Amino acid sequence: MNVRGDRIGKRLDELGKSQIWLAEQVGLKQPTISAYLKGTVKRPRMIKEIAHTLGTSQEYLLGDTDDPTPPNMAQDKIPAAILEAFEQIPGAPLTEREVRIIVDQLDLIARSRKPQNGGTQSTEQPPAS
């Protein structure tokens, strides 16, 4: 389990907060936060607390997803029709991991469907038969 220190740093920058602030919030010392940022922490026991404090998910900080959305908001990104389809599948409700996988796949599909020609789609009509 490797922490993506760059992502912790990015969240700190976005929030306008310092390593010292984060250390105080989660009950660690600043050198420990520095070690998280460098990716040298072998057992990131406080990753859940760090993620919560930074308003993101531990999956994002561990590099398991590229979506920084906090866990309780990830499901809001899934269209209702897709959620309804998953409700038809027998079993337990979707886990947070499954929700993240769905959101990541939807983002991937959306990016692949964006226009490739400088931001404009072709309006050329096919020739009439």
DSSP file (Angstrom, degrees, kcal/mol; ACC not computed):
  #  RESIDUE AA STRUCTURE BP1 BP2  ACC     N-H-->O    O-->H-N    N-H-->O    O-->H-N    TCO  KAPPA ALPHA  PHI   PSI    X-CA   Y-CA   Z-CA
    1    1 A M              0   0    0      0, 0.0     2,-0.5     0, 0.0    61,-0.0   0.000 360.0 360.0 360.0 107.1    0.0    0.0    0.0
    2    2 A N        -     0   0    0     60,-0.3     2,-0.3    41,-0.1    40,-0.1  -0.889 360.0-136.7-107.8 130.3    1.8    3.1   -1.2
    3    3 A V        -     0   0    0     -2,-0.5     2,-1.3    38,-0.4    59,-0.2  -0.649  14.8-131.1 -82.1 136.6    0.6    6.6   -0.5
    4    4 A R    >>  -     0   0    0     57,-3.7     3,-1.3    -2,-0.3     4,-1.3  -0.725  24.5-174.6 -87.5  91.1    0.6    9.1   -3.3
    5    5 A G  H 3> S+     0   0    0     -2,-1.3     4,-2.5     1,-0.3    -1,-0.2   0.809  79.1  63.7 -57.9 -32.2    2.4   11.9   -1.5
    6    6 A D  H 3> S+     0   0    0      1,-0.2     4,-2.2     2,-0.2    -1,-0.3   0.846 101.5  51.4 -61.5 -32.1    1.9   14.2   -4.5
    7    7 A R  H <> S+     0   0    0     -3,-1.3     4,-2.3     2,-0.2    -1,-0.2   0.859 107.7  50.6 -75.5 -34.3   -1.9   13.9   -4.0
    8    8 A I  H  X S+     0   0    0     -4,-1.3     4,-2.4     2,-0.2    -2,-0.2   0.940 112.8  47.9 -63.9 -45.6   -1.6   14.9   -0.3
    9    9 A G  H  X S+     0   0    0     -4,-2.5     4,-2.4     1,-0.2    -2,-0.2   0.894 110.3  51.8 -60.4 -41.3    0.5   17.9   -1.4
   10   10 A K  H  X S+     0   0    0     -4,-2.2     4,-2.7     2,-0.2    -1,-0.2   0.920 110.5  47.5 -63.1 -44.3   -2.1   18.8   -4.1
   11   11 A R  H  X S+     0   0    0     -4,-2.3     4,-2.1     2,-0.2    -2,-0.2   0.903 110.8  51.9 -64.6 -40.3   -5.0   18.7   -1.6
   12   12 A L  H  X>S+     0   0    0     -4,-2.4     5,-2.6     2,-0.2     4,-0.9   0.929 111.7  47.3 -60.1 -44.1   -3.0   20.8    0.9
   13   13 A D  H ><5S+     0   0    0     -4,-2.4     3,-0.7     1,-0.2    -2,-0.2   0.924 110.6  51.5 -62.0 -45.3   -2.3   23.3   -1.9
   14   14 A E  H 3<5S+     0   0    0     -4,-2.7    -1,-0.2     1,-0.3    -2,-0.2   0.853 114.9  42.8 -61.6 -34.6   -6.0   23.4   -3.0
   15   15 A L  H 3<5S-     0   0    0     -4,-2.1    -1,-0.3    -5,-0.2    -2,-0.2   0.572 108.6-125.2 -86.4 -10.1   -7.1   24.0    0.6
   16   16 A G  T <<5 +     0   0    0     -4,-0.9     2,-0.2    -3,-0.7    -3,-0.2   0.849  65.5 135.3  68.0  34.3   -4.3   26.5    1.3
   17   17 A K      < -     0   0    0     -5,-2.6    -1,-0.2    -6,-0.2     2,-0.2  -0.725  46.9-129.0-116.1 164.0   -3.1   24.6    4.3
   18   18 A S     >  -     0   0    0     -2,-0.2     4,-2.2    -3,-0.1     5,-0.2  -0.576  26.7-109.1-107.8 168.9    0.3   23.5    5.5
   19   19 A Q  H  > S+     0   0    0      1,-0.2     4,-2.8     2,-0.2     5,-0.2   0.883 120.9  55.4 -60.7 -39.0    1.9   20.3    6.6
   20   20 A I  H  > S+     0   0    0      2,-0.2     4,-2.4     1,-0.2    -1,-0.2   0.922 106.3  50.6 -62.2 -43.6    1.9   21.6   10.2
   21   21 A W  H  > S+     0   0    0      2,-0.2     4,-2.3     1,-0.2    -2,-0.2   0.943 112.0  47.0 -57.6 -49.4   -1.9   22.2    9.9
   22   22 A L  H  X S+     0   0    0     -4,-2.2     4,-2.1     1,-0.2     6,-0.2   0.914 110.5  52.7 -60.7 -43.6   -2.5   18.7    8.7
   23   23 A A  H  X>S+     0   0    0     -4,-2.8     5,-2.4     1,-0.2     4,-1.1   0.920 110.8  47.2 -58.3 -44.8   -0.3   17.2   11.4
   24   24 A E  H  <5S+     0   0    0     -4,-2.4    -1,-0.2     1,-0.2     3,-0.2   0.887 110.8  52.6 -64.2 -38.9   -2.2   19.1   14.1
   25   25 A Q  H  <5S+     0   0    0     -4,-2.3    -1,-0.2     1,-0.2    -2,-0.2   0.866 118.7  33.4 -66.3 -37.6   -5.5   18.0   12.6
   26   26 A V  H  <5S-     0   0    0     -4,-2.1    -1,-0.2    -5,-0.2    -2,-0.2   0.433 112.5-109.7-103.0   0.1   -4.7   14.2   12.6
   27   27 A G  T  <5S+     0   0    0     -4,-1.1     2,-0.2     1,-0.3    -3,-0.2   0.836  76.3 119.4  78.6  33.0   -2.5   14.1   15.7
   28   28 A L      < -     0   0    0     -5,-2.4     2,-0.3    -6,-0.2    -1,-0.3  -0.699  65.0-103.4-118.1 174.3    0.8   13.5   14.0
   29   29 A K    >>  -     0   0    0     -2,-0.2     4,-1.6     1,-0.1     3,-1.0  -0.708  32.8-113.0 -95.9 153.4    4.1   15.4   13.9
   30   30 A Q  H 3> S+     0   0    0     -2,-0.3     4,-2.5     1,-0.3     5,-0.2   0.857 114.9  58.3 -56.9 -39.8    5.1   17.5   10.9
   31   31 A P  H 3> S+     0   0    0      0, 0.0     4,-1.8     0, 0.0    -1,-0.3   0.844 104.6  52.9 -60.9 -29.9    8.1   15.2   10.0
   32   32 A T  H <> S+     0   0    0     -3,-1.0     4,-1.9     2,-0.2    -2,-0.2   0.908 108.4  48.9 -69.2 -41.0    5.6   12.3    9.7
   33   33 A I  H  X S+     0   0    0     -4,-1.6     4,-2.4     1,-0.2    -1,-0.2   0.907 109.0  54.1 -62.6 -40.6    3.4   14.3    7.3
   34   34 A S  H  X S+     0   0    0     -4,-2.5     4,-1.9     1,-0.2    -1,-0.2   0.889 106.3  52.0 -59.2 -39.8    6.6   15.1    5.4
   35   35 A A  H  X>S+     0   0    0     -4,-1.8     5,-2.3     2,-0.2     4,-0.8   0.881 107.7  51.8 -65.3 -37.7    7.3   11.3    5.2
   36   36 A Y  H ><5S+     0   0    0     -4,-1.9     3,-0.8     1,-0.2    -2,-0.2   0.931 109.3  50.5 -61.3 -44.7    3.7   10.8    3.8
   37   37 A L  H 3<5S+     0   0    0     -4,-2.4    -2,-0.2     1,-0.3    -1,-0.2   0.848 111.3  47.7 -62.8 -34.7    4.4   13.4    1.2
   38   38 A K  H 3<5S-     0   0    0     -4,-1.9    -1,-0.3    -5,-0.2    -2,-0.2   0.601 111.5-123.0 -80.9 -11.6    7.7   11.7    0.2
   39   39 A G  T <<5S+     0   0    0     -4,-0.8    -3,-0.2    -3,-0.8    -2,-0.1   0.743  76.5 122.3  77.3  23.4    5.9    8.3    0.0
   40   40 A T      < +     0   0    0     -5,-2.3     2,-0.5    -6,-0.2    -4,-0.2   0.411  32.4 112.4-100.2   2.2    8.3    6.8    2.6
   41   41 A V        -     0   0    0     -6,-0.6   -38,-0.4     1,-0.2    -9,-0.0  -0.656  48.9-165.4 -76.8 121.7    5.7    5.7    5.1
   42   42 A K  S    S+     0   0    0     -2,-0.5    -1,-0.2     1,-0.3    -2,-0.0   0.893  80.9  27.9 -76.5 -41.7    5.6    1.9    5.1
   43   43 A R  S    S-     0   0    0    -41,-0.0     2,-2.6     3,-0.0    -1,-0.3  -0.852  73.6-158.7-123.8  94.4    2.3    1.4    7.0
   44   44 A P    >   +     0   0    0      0, 0.0     3,-1.5     0, 0.0     4,-0.2  -0.400  26.0 162.1 -76.0  74.0    0.0    4.4    6.4
   45   45 A R  T 3  S+     0   0    0     -2,-2.6     3,-0.3     1,-0.3     4,-0.2   0.755  71.8  48.4 -65.8 -26.0   -2.1    3.8    9.5
   46   46 A M  T 3> S+     0   0    0     -3,-0.2     4,-2.6     1,-0.2    -1,-0.3   0.236  75.4 109.7-100.3  14.0   -3.5    7.4    9.5
   47   47 A I  H <> S+     0   0    0     -3,-1.5     4,-2.8     1,-0.2     5,-0.2   0.863  76.8  53.2 -61.6 -36.7   -4.5    7.5    5.8
   48   48 A K  H  > S+     0   0    0     -3,-0.3     4,-2.4    -4,-0.2    -1,-0.2   0.931 112.3  44.6 -63.2 -44.8   -8.2    7.4    6.5
   49   49 A E  H  > S+     0   0    0      2,-0.2     4,-2.5    -4,-0.2    -2,-0.2   0.894 113.9  50.1 -66.1 -40.4   -7.9   10.4    8.9
   50   50 A I  H  X S+     0   0    0     -4,-2.6     4,-2.2     2,-0.2    -2,-0.2   0.935 111.4  48.5 -63.4 -46.1   -5.7   12.3    6.5
   51   51 A A  H  X>S+     0   0    0     -4,-2.8     5,-2.6    -5,-0.2     4,-0.5   0.929 112.3  48.5 -59.9 -46.1   -8.1   11.7    3.6
   52   52 A H  H ><5S+     0   0    0     -4,-2.4     3,-1.2     1,-0.2    -1,-0.2   0.929 111.9  48.9 -60.3 -46.0  -11.1   12.8    5.8
   53   53 A T  H 3<5S+     0   0    0     -4,-2.5    -1,-0.2     1,-0.3    -2,-0.2   0.854 112.9  47.9 -62.7 -35.6   -9.2   15.9    6.9
   54   54 A L  H 3<5S-     0   0    0     -4,-2.2    -1,-0.3    -5,-0.2    -2,-0.2   0.443 114.5-116.7 -86.5  -0.2   -8.3   16.8    3.3
   55   55 A G  T <<5S+     0   0    0     -3,-1.2     2,-0.2    -4,-0.5    -3,-0.2   0.895  80.8  93.6  68.7  40.6  -11.8   16.2    2.0
   56   56 A T  S   <S-     0   0    0     -5,-2.6     2,-0.3    -6,-0.1    -1,-0.2  -0.727  75.8 -86.7-143.2-168.1  -11.0   13.3   -0.2
   57   57 A S     >  -     0   0    0     -2,-0.2     4,-1.8    10,-0.2     5,-0.1  -0.770  22.4-127.0-109.6 156.1  -10.9    9.5   -0.1
   58   58 A Q  H  > S+     0   0    0     -2,-0.3     4,-1.7     1,-0.2     6,-0.2   0.822 111.8  61.8 -67.6 -29.0   -8.2    7.1    1.0
   59   59 A E  H  4>S+     0   0    0      2,-0.2     5,-2.6     1,-0.2     6,-0.9   0.893 104.4  48.3 -61.6 -39.2   -8.5    5.4   -2.4
   60   60 A Y  H >45S+     0   0    0      1,-0.2     3,-1.1     4,-0.2    -2,-0.2   0.927 111.5  48.4 -65.9 -45.1   -7.5    8.6   -4.1
   61   61 A L  H 3<5S+     0   0    0     -4,-1.8   -57,-3.7     1,-0.3    -1,-0.2   0.753 112.3  50.1 -68.9 -22.8   -4.5    9.1   -1.8
   62   62 A L  T 3<5S-     0   0    0     -4,-1.7   -60,-0.3   -59,-0.2    -1,-0.3   0.480 116.0-114.2 -92.2  -3.5   -3.5    5.5   -2.4
   63   63 A G  T < 5S+     0   0    0     -3,-1.1    -3,-0.2    -4,-0.4    -2,-0.1   0.626  81.7 123.4  82.9  13.2   -3.7    5.9   -6.2
   64   64 A D  S   <S+     0   0    0     -5,-2.6     2,-0.3    -6,-0.2    -4,-0.2   0.680  80.2  18.3 -80.1 -16.7   -6.6    3.4   -6.5
   65   65 A T        -     0   0    0     -6,-0.9    -2,-0.2    -5,-0.1    -1,-0.1  -0.979  60.2-143.5-146.6 155.8   -8.8    6.1   -8.2
   66   66 A D  S    S+     0   0    0     -2,-0.3    -6,-0.1    -3,-0.1    -1,-0.0   0.383  77.6  98.5 -97.6   1.9   -8.2    9.4  -10.0
   67   67 A D        -     0   0    0      1,-0.1   -10,-0.2     2,-0.1    -7,-0.1  -0.812  53.7-168.7 -94.7 113.5  -11.4   10.8   -8.5
   68   68 A P        +     0   0    0      0, 0.0    -1,-0.1     0, 0.0   -11,-0.1   0.435  42.3 131.7 -81.4   3.5  -10.7   13.0   -5.5
   69   69 A T        -     0   0    0    -13,-0.1     5,-0.1     1,-0.1    -9,-0.1  -0.283  67.4-106.5 -57.4 133.4  -14.4   13.1   -4.6
   70   70 A P    >>  -     0   0    0      0, 0.0     3,-2.1     0, 0.0     4,-0.9  -0.274  33.3-108.2 -58.7 150.2  -15.1   12.3   -0.9
   71   71 A P  H >> S+     0   0    0      0, 0.0     3,-0.7     0, 0.0     4,-0.6   0.844 115.8  55.1 -51.4 -43.4  -16.6    8.9   -0.4
   72   72 A N  H 34 S+     0   0    0      1,-0.2     4,-0.1     2,-0.1    -3,-0.0   0.582 112.6  44.1 -72.4  -6.2  -20.1   10.1    0.6
   73   73 A M  H X4 S+     0   0    0     -3,-2.1     3,-0.9     2,-0.1     4,-0.4   0.548  88.4  85.1-110.5 -11.2  -20.4   12.1   -2.6
   74   74 A A  H X< S+     0   0    0     -4,-0.9     3,-1.8    -3,-0.7     4,-0.3   0.889  85.9  56.5 -60.8 -40.8  -19.0    9.6   -5.2
   75   75 A Q  G >< S+     0   0    0     -4,-0.6     3,-1.5     1,-0.3    -1,-0.3   0.777  94.7  68.4 -64.6 -24.9  -22.4    7.9   -5.6
   76   76 A D  G <  S+     0   0    0     -3,-0.9    -1,-0.3     1,-0.3    -2,-0.2   0.701  91.7  62.0 -65.4 -18.3  -23.9   11.3   -6.5
   77   77 A K  G <  S+     0   0    0     -3,-1.8    -1,-0.3    -4,-0.4    -2,-0.2   0.569  84.5  91.0 -83.8  -9.2  -21.9   11.2   -9.7
   78   78 A I  S <  S-     0   0    0     -3,-1.5     5,-0.1    -4,-0.3    25,-0.1  -0.766  85.7-115.4 -91.1 125.7  -23.6    8.1  -11.0
   79   79 A P    >>  -     0   0    0      0, 0.0     4,-2.0     0, 0.0     3,-0.7  -0.251  23.1-118.4 -58.0 145.6  -26.7    8.7  -13.2
   80   80 A A  H 3> S+     0   0    0      1,-0.3     4,-2.8     2,-0.2     5,-0.2   0.852 111.8  58.7 -55.2 -39.5  -30.0    7.5  -11.6
   81   81 A A  H 3> S+     0   0    0      1,-0.2     4,-1.8     2,-0.2    -1,-0.3   0.877 107.2  47.1 -61.4 -37.4  -30.6    5.0  -14.5
   82   82 A I  H <> S+     0   0    0     -3,-0.7     4,-2.1     2,-0.2    -1,-0.2   0.911 111.6  50.1 -71.3 -41.7  -27.3    3.3  -13.8
   83   83 A L  H  X S+     0   0    0     -4,-2.0     4,-1.7     1,-0.2    -2,-0.2   0.911 109.9  51.6 -61.0 -41.3  -28.0    3.1  -10.1
   84   84 A E  H  X S+     0   0    0     -4,-2.8     4,-0.8     1,-0.2    -1,-0.2   0.889 107.4  53.0 -62.9 -38.6  -31.4    1.6  -10.8
   85   85 A A  H >< S+     0   0    0     -4,-1.8     3,-0.8     1,-0.2     4,-0.4   0.908 109.0  49.1 -62.8 -41.2  -29.9   -1.0  -13.1
   86   86 A F  H >< S+     0   0    0     -4,-2.1     3,-1.2     1,-0.2    -1,-0.2   0.808 102.1  62.6 -69.0 -28.2  -27.5   -2.0  -10.3
   87   87 A E  H 3< S+     0   0    0     -4,-1.7    -1,-0.2     1,-0.2    -2,-0.2   0.754  95.5  61.9 -66.4 -23.0  -30.4   -2.3   -7.8
   88   88 A Q  T << S+     0   0    0     -4,-0.8    -1,-0.2    -3,-0.8    -2,-0.2   0.662  84.7  90.9 -76.3 -16.0  -31.9   -5.0  -10.1
   89   89 A I  S <  S-     0   0    0     -3,-1.2    -3,-0.0    -4,-0.4    -4,-0.0  -0.698  86.3-118.0 -83.2 124.9  -28.8   -7.2   -9.4
   90   90 A P  S    S+     0   0    0      0, 0.0     2,-0.2     0, 0.0    -2,-0.1  -0.271  71.2  58.8 -61.3 147.5  -29.3   -9.5   -6.4
   91   91 A G  S    S-     0   0    0     -4,-0.1     3,-0.1     3,-0.0    -2,-0.0  -0.760  89.5 -29.0 129.8-174.1  -27.0   -8.9   -3.5
   92   92 A A  S    S-     0   0    0     -2,-0.2     3,-0.1     1,-0.1    -3,-0.0  -0.205  76.1 -82.5 -69.4 163.0  -25.8   -6.3   -1.0
   93   93 A P        -     0   0    0      0, 0.0    -1,-0.1     0, 0.0    -6,-0.0  -0.197  65.6 -73.7 -59.6 161.4  -25.8   -2.6   -1.9
   94   94 A L        -     0   0    0     -3,-0.1     2,-0.1     1,-0.1    -3,-0.0  -0.299  50.4-130.3 -57.8 137.3  -22.9   -1.3   -3.9
   95   95 A T     >  -     0   0    0     -3,-0.1     4,-2.4     1,-0.1     5,-0.2  -0.424  24.3-106.9 -81.3 165.6  -19.7   -1.0   -1.9
   96   96 A E  H  > S+     0   0    0      1,-0.2     4,-2.4     2,-0.2     5,-0.2   0.887 122.6  53.4 -59.7 -39.1  -17.6    2.2   -1.9
   97   97 A R  H  > S+     0   0    0      2,-0.2     4,-2.2     1,-0.2    -1,-0.2   0.921 109.0  48.1 -62.3 -44.5  -15.0    0.5   -4.0
   98   98 A E  H  > S+     0   0    0      2,-0.2     4,-2.4     1,-0.2    -2,-0.2   0.897 110.3  52.0 -63.9 -40.1  -17.7   -0.6   -6.6
   99   99 A V  H  X S+     0   0    0     -4,-2.4     4,-2.7     1,-0.2    -1,-0.2   0.930 109.7  49.5 -60.6 -45.0  -19.0    3.0   -6.7
  100  100 A R  H  X S+     0   0    0     -4,-2.4     4,-2.8     1,-0.2    -2,-0.2   0.898 109.7  51.3 -61.8 -40.8  -15.5    4.3   -7.4
  101  101 A I  H  X S+     0   0    0     -4,-2.2     4,-2.4     2,-0.2    -1,-0.2   0.929 111.5  47.4 -62.1 -45.0  -15.0    1.8  -10.1
  102  102 A I  H  X S+     0   0    0     -4,-2.4     4,-2.6     2,-0.2    -2,-0.2   0.935 113.3  47.7 -62.0 -46.7  -18.3    2.8  -11.8
  103  103 A V  H  X S+     0   0    0     -4,-2.7     4,-2.5     1,-0.2    -2,-0.2   0.918 112.0  50.0 -61.8 -44.0  -17.5    6.5  -11.5
  104  104 A D  H  X S+     0   0    0     -4,-2.8     4,-2.3     1,-0.2    -1,-0.2   0.908 111.9  48.0 -61.8 -41.5  -14.0    6.0  -12.9
  105  105 A Q  H  X S+     0   0    0     -4,-2.4     4,-2.5     2,-0.2    -2,-0.2   0.903 111.0  50.2 -67.3 -40.3  -15.4    4.0  -15.8
  106  106 A L  H  X S+     0   0    0     -4,-2.6     4,-2.6     2,-0.2    -2,-0.2   0.906 111.1  49.5 -63.1 -40.6  -18.0    6.7  -16.5
  107  107 A D  H  X S+     0   0    0     -4,-2.5     4,-2.5     2,-0.2    -2,-0.2   0.910 110.4  50.7 -62.8 -41.8  -15.3    9.3  -16.5
  108  108 A L  H  X S+     0   0    0     -4,-2.3     4,-2.0     2,-0.2    -2,-0.2   0.917 111.8  46.9 -62.1 -44.6  -13.2    7.3  -18.9
  109  109 A I  H  X S+     0   0    0     -4,-2.5     4,-1.2     2,-0.2    -2,-0.2   0.921 111.8  51.0 -63.5 -44.0  -16.1    6.9  -21.3
  110  110 A A  H  < S+     0   0    0     -4,-2.6     4,-0.5     1,-0.2     3,-0.4   0.910 110.7  48.5 -61.6 -42.2  -16.9   10.6  -21.1
  111  111 A R  H >< S+     0   0    0     -4,-2.5     3,-0.9     1,-0.2    -1,-0.2   0.880 109.7  52.4 -65.7 -36.3  -13.3   11.5  -21.8
  112  112 A S  H 3< S+     0   0    0     -4,-2.0    -1,-0.2     1,-0.2    -2,-0.2   0.723 107.8  52.7 -73.1 -19.2  -13.2    9.1  -24.8
  113  113 A R  T 3< S+     0   0    0     -4,-1.2    -1,-0.2    -3,-0.4    -2,-0.2   0.492  81.3 113.6 -94.4  -4.3  -16.3   10.7  -26.3
  114  114 A K  S <  S-     0   0    0     -3,-0.9    -3,-0.0    -4,-0.5     5,-0.0  -0.371  83.3 -88.6 -66.6 147.0  -15.2   14.3  -26.2
  115  115 A P        -     0   0    0      0, 0.0     4,-0.2     0, 0.0    -1,-0.1  -0.266  33.1-160.3 -57.6 140.5  -14.7   15.8  -29.6
  116  116 A Q  S    S+     0   0    0      1,-0.2     2,-1.3     4,-0.1     5,-0.1   0.578  70.2  83.6 -97.8 -13.8  -11.2   15.3  -31.0
  117  117 A N  B >  S-A  120   0A   0      3,-0.6     3,-1.3     1,-0.2    -1,-0.2  -0.498 123.5 -65.0 -97.1  67.1  -11.1   18.1  -33.6
  118  118 A G  T 3  S-     0   0    0     -2,-1.3    -1,-0.2     1,-0.3    -2,-0.1   0.779 101.5 -51.6  63.7  26.6  -10.1   21.1  -31.6
  119  119 A G  T 3  S+     0   0    0      1,-0.2     2,-0.4    -4,-0.2    -1,-0.3   0.486 116.2 103.1  92.1   2.5  -13.3   21.0  -29.5
  120  120 A T  B <   -A  117   0A   0     -3,-1.3    -3,-0.6     0, 0.0     2,-0.3  -0.954  61.2-138.1-121.9 140.7  -15.8   20.9  -32.4
  121  121 A Q        -     0   0    0     -2,-0.4     2,-0.2    -6,-0.1    -7,-0.0  -0.664  33.2-100.8 -90.5 150.2  -17.7   18.0  -33.7
  122  122 A S        -     0   0    0     -2,-0.3    -1,-0.1     1,-0.1    -5,-0.0  -0.487  27.4-170.4 -69.7 134.1  -18.1   17.5  -37.4
  123  123 A T        +     0   0    0     -2,-0.2     2,-0.2     2,-0.1    -1,-0.1   0.239  41.6 133.6-105.2  10.2  -21.5   18.6  -38.7
  124  124 A E        -     0   0    0      1,-0.1    -2,-0.0     0, 0.0     0, 0.0  -0.420  50.7-138.5 -64.7 130.0  -20.9   17.0  -42.1
  125  125 A Q        -     0   0    0     -2,-0.2     3,-0.1     1,-0.1    -1,-0.1  -0.671  20.5-108.0 -89.4 144.5  -23.8   15.0  -43.3
  126  126 A P        -     0   0    0      0, 0.0    -1,-0.1     0, 0.0     3,-0.1  -0.388  47.9 -90.8 -66.4 149.6  -23.4   11.6  -44.9
  127  127 A P        -     0   0    0      0, 0.0     2,-0.1     0, 0.0     0, 0.0  -0.322  44.3-109.9 -62.9 143.2  -24.1   11.6  -48.7
  128  128 A A              0   0    0      1,-0.1    -3,-0.0    -3,-0.1     0, 0.0  -0.472 360.0 360.0 -71.9 143.1  -27.7   10.8  -49.6
  129  129 A S              0   0    0     -2,-0.1    -1,-0.1    -3,-0.1     0, 0.0   0.473 360.0 360.0 -85.6 360.0  -28.2    7.4  -51.3
